[in-house]
Amino acid sequence: MAINCITSIHSMPQPLNQESKEQEPPLVFDASVLRDQLHLPKQFIWPDEEKACFDVPELVVPFIDLGGFLSGDPVASMEASRLVGEACQKHGFFLVVNHGIDKQLISDAHLYMNDFFELPLSQKQRAQRRVGEHCGYASSFTGRFSSKLPWKETLSFQFSADTNSSNLVKDYLCNTMGKEFDQFGKVYQDYCEAMSTLSLGIMELLGMSLGVGKAYFKEFFEENSSIMRLNYYPPCQKPDLTLGTGPHCDPTSLTILHQDQVGGLQVYVDNQWHSVSPDFNAFVVNIGDTFMALSNGRYKSCLHRAVVNSQTTRKSLAFFLCPRNDKVVSAPCQLVDNFSPRLYPDFTWPMLLEFTQKHYRADMKTLEAFANWLQRKRN
């Protein structure tokens, strides 16, 4: 493995850039123009020690069959929880199959991404993400950072499992983009509801594997207030100079990712990068920082990133499970004792979200930096 692929993992966490008023205005990432350029703007060129590696080994992750668990088979459920526990102790990534999600819904969710991202930039900007907010359209991170920009576009929106917010996704997309996005909104409303249900099932397995019972985390997340993100990585003529998404751990609780058939996801395990190959029938699941805190550090959130290529657009669907805003993130007493003292201060998800939006660029030390920041703030 080339040294430039691993040096960055040991670098210190970086706070958000404090932009100077004298600096040049932020670059606009227009994929229709930049995808064909041979000379990348300097803001998208990553330092040599952090640049992409393409010849990496594949990560060996378990395919966890949820069929028996979903049908109520206790033996299959115990086996699934055991495999989940092993993966989460090792690196926090696993794949789930026989998950019960309709294949047509998954196909539609990928297909409808084109309807949005292939629009002219001016039309996509009707959903422009405002400074300090986490939902809306973002063309790279040009408004937030001045260097190490990711080569991607995203559309993010809020989902609520509260019955009083049953059309939150659809209403947001229609109100933002217009009535012609009614079917678009319905597809992602349905997809989010399916992801919420799947994530609650996974939370049952996590509860079983940690010995706190299958209901504990499921009940904690039942009224979740989560985030859905559509990721769109256009081709780049110099993919070895940039990254689609920089190395980071997800600050959320649980991520359920569905990749298209274009590879690009990489996970950092055992001091080297590994690829996670696409599989239409499987979802990639990983632990985030919020659940790492809930498990009192027993389960780790794992560093990962995305690389791009020069030929083909890559798309992925990411559902980020988050607790309801007023839920206090605090490890259950079964996971705290003399041998495993409480590692993190109590917090709510909006506190961590604000930290990552306004004070800190998410990396492998986000949770540690947040805990220190929170302690200083409270003192």
Buried (B, 14 or more C-beta within 10 A) or exposed (E): EEEBBBEBBEBEEBEBEEEEEEEEEBBBBBBEEBBEEEEBBEBBBBEEBBBBBBEBEEBEBBEBBBEBBBEEEEEBBBBBBBBBBEBBEBBBBBBBEBBBBEEEBBEBBBEBBEBBBEBEBEEBBEBBBEEEEBBBBBBBBBBBBBEBBBBBBBBBBBBBBEEEBEEBBBEBBBEBBEEEBEEBBBBBBBBBBBBBEBBBBBBBBBBBBBEBBBEBBBBBBBBBBBBBBBBBBBBBBBBEBBBBBBBBBBBBBBBBBBBBEBBBBBBBBEEBBBBBBBBEEBBBBBBBBBBBBBBBBBBBBBBBBBBBBEEBBBBBBBBBBBBBEEBEBBBBEEBBEEEEEBBBBEBBBEBBBBBBBEEBBBBBBBBEBBBEBBEEEEE
